[in-house]
């Protein structure tokens, strides 16, 4: 994971150096343990390694992941709690999703950990409760108002590796209008 962060930081230094100070120091073992206890699931080793180096970004800073906030452990826990409270209150009682193979058909599931936030209720999520056809730790897209639940990558490290490779291939760039990293097609 250190290599991924080194590549990410190098890209930021060249393309958006003002975003580097927005990176948080690494998450503590206590923060990671609290997150795991809150969501009631063990966290994958690649996720833990990544967050021990940088604990996401400062809240409300420029979007580091495809225009979205790369959530800190505390922000993940807050977003997860919002969704879980809605689930417990019955808000999704009659809602089902149209999932990709390996993803549960729930509208929201407590085994989904939000990794990013776009300001409108949409997240890239770490799926810690896939169906038998899925892979624990796969990355899914969760839309607040759309029933699609696609699988984006089969692991956290594959997801981050693909994103950093896309940054390096200039498929993304920094947009002042969006105050974040967005697809080059939208620049």
Order of alpha helices (4+ residues) and beta strands (2+ residues): alpha-alpha-alpha-beta-alpha-beta-beta-beta-beta-beta-beta-beta-alpha-beta-beta
